[in-house]
Amino acid sequence: MANKQTQAEANYGRGDPVSHCGICAFYMGYRRCSKVMGNVSPFGVSDLFKTENNPFGRTLAPAELVAIRRMAADAADRSGG
C-alpha cells in the first residue's frame, strides 16, 4: 500500500454529481482506489480527486457545474448528510 493515504488523510467523504470516485482517474473499480486505502464508494470523493480524461471533451459548461454543485449541496443539507 505504498503511497496510499488513509481516508482521513485524503479527506474522503460524500461526493456530488460532478465530482465522485466513479469518474476519478484513480478509481480502480470494485471499491478500490490507487491513492486511498480501504473500501472506496464510487459515490464518494477525496481531496485527491482527478477527473478521468473524457475523450469527448467537456460536457458541462462552468455555469452548469456551479448549478449542479449547489443543488447537490442543498440536497445534502436537507437530508442531514
DSSP file (Angstrom, degrees, kcal/mol; ACC not computed):
  #  RESIDUE AA STRUCTURE BP1 BP2  ACC     N-H-->O    O-->H-N    N-H-->O    O-->H-N    TCO  KAPPA ALPHA  PHI   PSI    X-CA   Y-CA   Z-CA
    1    1 A M    >         0   0    0      0, 0.0     3,-1.7     0, 0.0    36,-0.1   0.000 360.0 360.0 360.0  30.7    0.0    0.0    0.0
    2    2 A A  T 3   +     0   0    0      1,-0.3     3,-0.1     3,-0.0     0, 0.0  -0.281 360.0  11.6 -59.3 141.4    2.9    2.3   -0.6
    3    3 A N  T 3  S+     0   0    0      1,-0.2     2,-0.3     0, 0.0    -1,-0.3   0.526  95.7 129.2  68.9   8.5    2.0    5.9   -1.4
    4    4 A K    <   -     0   0    0     -3,-1.7     2,-0.3    32,-0.1    32,-0.2  -0.720  48.2-143.2 -92.5 146.0   -1.7    5.4   -0.4
    5    5 A Q  B     -a   36   0A   0     30,-2.9    32,-2.9    -2,-0.3     2,-0.1  -0.730  20.9-109.2-100.9 154.4   -3.3    7.8    2.1
    6    6 A T     >  -     0   0    0     -2,-0.3     4,-2.1    30,-0.2     5,-0.2  -0.352  35.7-106.9 -70.4 164.7   -5.8    6.9    4.7
    7    7 A Q  T  4>S+     0   0    0      1,-0.2     5,-2.7     2,-0.2     4,-0.4   0.876 122.5  51.4 -62.2 -36.4   -9.4    8.0    4.1
    8    8 A A  T >45S+     0   0    0      3,-0.2     3,-1.0     1,-0.2    -1,-0.2   0.922 109.3  49.2 -66.5 -43.8   -8.9   10.6    6.8
    9    9 A E  T 345S+     0   0    0      1,-0.2    -2,-0.2     2,-0.1    -1,-0.2   0.870 113.7  46.6 -62.1 -36.7   -5.7   12.0    5.3
   10   10 A A  T 3<5S-     0   0    0     -4,-2.1    37,-3.3    36,-0.1    38,-0.4   0.464 109.3-124.4 -85.4  -1.4   -7.4   12.2    1.9
   11   11 A N  T < 5 -     0   0    0     -3,-1.0     2,-0.2    -4,-0.4    -3,-0.2   0.921  41.8-172.5  56.7  46.4  -10.5   13.9    3.3
   12   12 A Y      < +     0   0    0     -5,-2.7     2,-0.2    34,-0.2    34,-0.2  -0.492  23.3 116.4 -73.5 136.0  -12.6   11.1    1.8
   13   13 A G  E     -B   45   0B   0     32,-2.7    32,-2.1    -2,-0.2     2,-0.2  -0.849  60.2 -13.8-168.2-154.6  -16.4   11.7    2.1
   14   14 A R  E     -B   44   0B   0     -2,-0.2    30,-0.2    30,-0.2     2,-0.1  -0.440  58.2-152.1 -69.2 130.5  -19.6   12.2    0.2
   15   15 A G        -     0   0    0     28,-2.0     5,-0.2    -2,-0.2    30,-0.2  -0.161   5.9-133.7 -86.7-172.6  -19.2   13.1   -3.5
   16   16 A D        -     0   0    0      3,-2.3    53,-0.1    28,-0.2    -1,-0.0  -0.842  35.6 -88.7-135.6 174.5  -21.5   15.1   -5.7
   17   17 A P  S    S+     0   0    0      0, 0.0     3,-0.2     0, 0.0    52,-0.1   0.713 126.6  39.2 -61.2 -18.9  -22.9   14.6   -9.2
   18   18 A V  S    S+     0   0    0      1,-0.3     2,-0.5    47,-0.1    47,-0.0   0.785 121.6  37.1 -99.7 -33.8  -19.9   16.3  -10.7
   19   19 A S  S    S+     0   0    0     24,-0.1    -3,-2.3    32,-0.0     2,-0.3  -0.936  75.7 128.8-126.5 107.4  -17.1   15.1   -8.6
   20   20 A H    >   -     0   0    0     -2,-0.5     3,-2.0    -5,-0.2    25,-0.2  -0.988  65.2-104.9-155.3 158.5  -17.1   11.5   -7.4
   21   21 A C  G >  S+     0   0    0     23,-3.4     3,-2.0    20,-0.3     6,-0.3   0.790 109.7  71.0 -56.6 -32.4  -14.8    8.5   -7.3
   22   22 A G  G 3  S+     0   0    0     20,-2.8    -1,-0.3     1,-0.3    21,-0.1   0.728 108.1  36.0 -60.2 -21.3  -16.7    6.7  -10.1
   23   23 A I  G <  S+     0   0    0     -3,-2.0    29,-2.9    19,-0.2     2,-0.3   0.101  94.2 116.1-116.7  20.3  -15.3    9.2  -12.6
   24   24 A C  B X   -C   51   0C   0     -3,-2.0     3,-1.0    27,-0.2    27,-0.2  -0.680  68.7-132.0 -92.0 144.3  -11.9    9.7  -11.0
   25   25 A A  T 3  S+     0   0    0     25,-3.1    -1,-0.1    -2,-0.3    26,-0.1   0.727 107.8  52.2 -63.6 -22.5   -8.7    8.7  -12.8
   26   26 A F  T 3  S+     0   0    0     24,-0.3     8,-2.2    22,-0.1     2,-0.3   0.569  80.6 107.8 -93.3 -10.1   -7.6    6.8   -9.6
   27   27 A Y  E <   -D   33   0D   0     -3,-1.0     6,-0.2    -6,-0.3     3,-0.1  -0.547  45.1-173.9 -73.3 129.0  -10.7    4.7   -9.1
   28   28 A M  E     -     0   0D   0      4,-2.8     5,-0.2    -2,-0.3    -1,-0.1   0.339  38.3-115.4-105.3   4.2  -10.0    1.1  -10.0
   29   29 A G  E >  S+D   32   0D   0      3,-0.6     3,-1.4    11,-0.1    -1,-0.3  -0.090  91.0  72.4  80.7 170.8  -13.5   -0.3   -9.7
   30   30 A Y  T 3  S-     0   0    0      1,-0.3     3,-0.1    -3,-0.1    11,-0.1   0.838 130.1 -62.1  52.5  37.6  -14.6   -2.9   -7.1
   31   31 A R  T 3  S+     0   0    0      1,-0.2     9,-1.8     8,-0.1     2,-0.4   0.769 106.6 127.9  63.0  29.7  -14.4   -0.3   -4.3
   32   32 A R  E <   -D   29   0D   0     -3,-1.4    -4,-2.8     7,-0.2    -3,-0.6  -0.910  38.0-170.5-120.5 147.0  -10.7    0.2   -4.8
   33   33 A C  E     -D   27   0D   0      3,-0.6    -6,-0.2    -2,-0.4     5,-0.1  -0.984  24.1-141.5-132.1 142.7   -8.6    3.3   -5.3
   34   34 A S  S    S+     0   0    0     -8,-2.2    -7,-0.1    -2,-0.4     3,-0.1   0.583 104.5  34.8 -79.2  -7.8   -4.9    3.6   -6.3
   35   35 A K  S    S+     0   0    0     -9,-0.2   -30,-2.9     1,-0.2     2,-0.4   0.619 111.1  58.8-118.0 -20.1   -4.4    6.6   -3.9
   36   36 A V  B    S-a    5   0A   0    -32,-0.2    -3,-0.6   -10,-0.1   -30,-0.2  -0.942  74.9-127.2-122.2 135.7   -6.7    5.9   -0.9
   37   37 A M        +     0   0    0    -32,-2.9   -30,-0.1    -2,-0.4    -3,-0.1  -0.358  66.6  16.3 -75.2 155.3   -6.7    2.9    1.5
   38   38 A G  S    S-     0   0    0     -2,-0.1    -5,-0.3    -5,-0.1     2,-0.2  -0.107 107.5 -21.9  83.1-176.9   -9.8    0.8    2.3
   39   39 A N        -     0   0    0     -7,-0.1     2,-0.5     1,-0.0    -7,-0.2  -0.503  61.4-164.6 -69.5 133.6  -13.1    0.4    0.6
   40   40 A V        -     0   0    0     -9,-1.8    -9,-0.1    -2,-0.2   -11,-0.1  -0.984  11.5-138.9-125.5 122.7  -14.0    3.4   -1.6
   41   41 A S    >   -     0   0    0     -2,-0.5     3,-1.6     1,-0.1   -20,-0.3  -0.552  15.7-131.1 -77.6 143.0  -17.5    4.0   -2.9
   42   42 A P  T 3  S+     0   0    0      0, 0.0   -20,-2.8     0, 0.0   -19,-0.2   0.663 111.1  56.0 -65.6 -12.5  -17.9    5.2   -6.5
   43   43 A F  T 3  S+     0   0    0    -22,-0.2   -28,-2.0   -23,-0.2     2,-0.1   0.421  95.6  82.7 -98.2  -0.4  -20.2    7.9   -5.0
   44   44 A G  E <   -B   14   0B   0     -3,-1.6   -23,-3.4   -30,-0.2     2,-0.3  -0.243  60.4-160.8 -88.9-176.6  -17.6    9.2   -2.5
   45   45 A V  E     -B   13   0B   0    -32,-2.1   -32,-2.7   -25,-0.2     2,-0.3  -0.968   4.6-164.1-161.3 154.3  -14.8   11.7   -3.2
   46   46 A S    >   -     0   0    0     -2,-0.3     3,-1.7   -34,-0.2   -35,-0.2  -0.840  42.8 -97.2-133.7 174.0  -11.5   12.8   -1.7
   47   47 A D  T 3  S+     0   0    0    -37,-3.3   -36,-0.1    -2,-0.3   -35,-0.1   0.653 120.2  64.8 -65.8 -14.2   -9.1   15.7   -2.0
   48   48 A L  T 3  S+     0   0    0    -38,-0.4    -1,-0.3     2,-0.0   -22,-0.1   0.434  73.6 138.7 -87.7   0.1   -7.1   13.6   -4.4
   49   49 A F    <   +     0   0    0     -3,-1.7     2,-0.4   -25,-0.1   -28,-0.1  -0.150  26.9 179.4 -51.6 132.6   -9.9   13.5   -7.0
   50   50 A K        -     0   0    0    -29,-0.1   -25,-3.1     3,-0.0   -24,-0.3  -0.956  32.0-117.1-137.7 117.3   -8.8   13.9  -10.6
   51   51 A T  B     -C   24   0C   0     -2,-0.4   -27,-0.2   -27,-0.2     3,-0.1  -0.275  32.4-114.8 -57.7 130.5  -11.4   13.8  -13.3
   52   52 A E        -     0   0    0    -29,-2.9     2,-0.2     1,-0.1    -1,-0.1  -0.395  41.4 -94.1 -62.9 142.5  -10.9   10.9  -15.7
   53   53 A N        -     0   0    0     -3,-0.1    -1,-0.1     1,-0.1     3,-0.0  -0.422  37.0-150.8 -63.3 125.4  -10.0   12.1  -19.2
   54   54 A N    >   -     0   0    0     -2,-0.2     3,-2.0     1,-0.1    -1,-0.1  -0.889   5.0-154.6-100.3 115.7  -13.1   12.4  -21.3
   55   55 A P  T 3  S+     0   0    0      0, 0.0    -1,-0.1     0, 0.0     3,-0.1   0.674  94.8  57.4 -64.7 -14.8  -12.3   11.7  -25.0
   56   56 A F  T 3  S-     0   0    0      1,-0.3     2,-0.1    -3,-0.0    -3,-0.0   0.403 108.0-128.9 -94.7   1.8  -15.4   13.8  -25.9
   57   57 A G    <   -     0   0    0     -3,-2.0    -1,-0.3     2,-0.0     2,-0.1  -0.290  58.2  -9.7  82.0-170.3  -14.1   16.9  -24.1
   58   58 A R        -     0   0    0      1,-0.1     3,-0.1    -3,-0.1     0, 0.0  -0.388  52.6-174.7 -64.3 134.2  -16.0   19.0  -21.5
   59   59 A T        +     0   0    0      1,-0.1     2,-0.4    -2,-0.1    -1,-0.1   0.603  66.8  50.7-105.1 -15.5  -19.7   18.0  -21.4
   60   60 A L  S    S-     0   0    0      4,-0.0    -1,-0.1     3,-0.0    -2,-0.0  -0.966  77.9-127.6-125.8 140.6  -20.9   20.8  -19.0
   61   61 A A     >  -     0   0    0     -2,-0.4     4,-2.1     1,-0.1     3,-0.5  -0.450  34.3-105.7 -77.8 157.7  -20.3   24.5  -19.1
   62   62 A P  H  > S+     0   0    0      0, 0.0     4,-2.1     0, 0.0     5,-0.2   0.874 121.2  52.3 -52.9 -42.0  -18.9   26.2  -15.9
   63   63 A A  H  > S+     0   0    0      1,-0.2     4,-2.1     2,-0.2     5,-0.1   0.867 108.7  51.1 -65.1 -35.0  -22.3   27.7  -15.0
   64   64 A E  H  > S+     0   0    0     -3,-0.5     4,-2.5     2,-0.2    -1,-0.2   0.896 107.8  52.5 -68.1 -39.5  -23.9   24.3  -15.2
   65   65 A L  H  X S+     0   0    0     -4,-2.1     4,-2.3     2,-0.2    -2,-0.2   0.925 110.0  48.4 -60.3 -45.0  -21.2   22.8  -13.0
   66   66 A V  H  X S+     0   0    0     -4,-2.1     4,-2.3     1,-0.2    -2,-0.2   0.926 112.0  49.1 -61.4 -46.4  -21.9   25.5  -10.4
   67   67 A A  H  X S+     0   0    0     -4,-2.1     4,-2.3     1,-0.2    -2,-0.2   0.906 111.7  48.5 -62.1 -43.2  -25.7   25.0  -10.5
   68   68 A I  H  X S+     0   0    0     -4,-2.5     4,-2.3     1,-0.2    -1,-0.2   0.913 111.5  49.4 -64.8 -42.9  -25.3   21.2  -10.2
   69   69 A R  H  X S+     0   0    0     -4,-2.3     4,-2.4     2,-0.2    -1,-0.2   0.890 110.7  50.6 -64.7 -38.9  -23.0   21.5   -7.2
   70   70 A R  H  X S+     0   0    0     -4,-2.3     4,-2.5     2,-0.2    -2,-0.2   0.925 110.9  48.6 -63.6 -44.3  -25.3   24.0   -5.5
   71   71 A M  H  X S+     0   0    0     -4,-2.3     4,-2.3     1,-0.2    -2,-0.2   0.909 112.4  48.5 -62.7 -41.6  -28.3   21.6   -6.0
   72   72 A A  H  X S+     0   0    0     -4,-2.3     4,-2.2     2,-0.2    -1,-0.2   0.898 112.0  48.6 -66.2 -40.6  -26.3   18.7   -4.6
   73   73 A A  H  X S+     0   0    0     -4,-2.4     4,-2.3     2,-0.2    -2,-0.2   0.903 111.4  50.2 -65.1 -40.9  -25.2   20.7   -1.6
   74   74 A D  H  X S+     0   0    0     -4,-2.5     4,-2.1     2,-0.2    -2,-0.2   0.911 110.6  49.5 -63.8 -42.7  -28.7   21.8   -0.9
   75   75 A A  H  X S+     0   0    0     -4,-2.3     4,-1.5     2,-0.2     6,-0.2   0.899 110.8  49.9 -64.2 -40.4  -30.0   18.2   -1.1
   76   76 A A  H  X>S+     0   0    0     -4,-2.2     5,-1.5     1,-0.2     4,-0.7   0.904 110.0  51.2 -65.0 -41.2  -27.3   17.1    1.3
   77   77 A D  H ><5S+     0   0    0     -4,-2.3     3,-0.5     1,-0.2    -1,-0.2   0.890 111.6  47.3 -62.0 -39.7  -28.2   19.9    3.8
   78   78 A R  H 3<5S+     0   0    0     -4,-2.1    -1,-0.2     1,-0.2    -2,-0.2   0.757 110.1  52.1 -74.3 -25.1  -31.8   18.9    3.6
   79   79 A S  H 3<5S-     0   0    0     -4,-1.5    -1,-0.2    -5,-0.2    -2,-0.2   0.557 109.9-118.4 -88.4  -7.5  -31.1   15.2    4.1
   80   80 A G  T <<5       0   0    0     -4,-0.7    -3,-0.2    -3,-0.5    -4,-0.1   0.572 360.0 360.0  82.4   7.3  -29.0   15.8    7.2
   81   81 A G      <       0   0    0     -5,-1.5    -4,-0.2    -6,-0.2   -67,-0.1   0.415 360.0 360.0 -99.5 360.0  -26.0   14.3    5.4
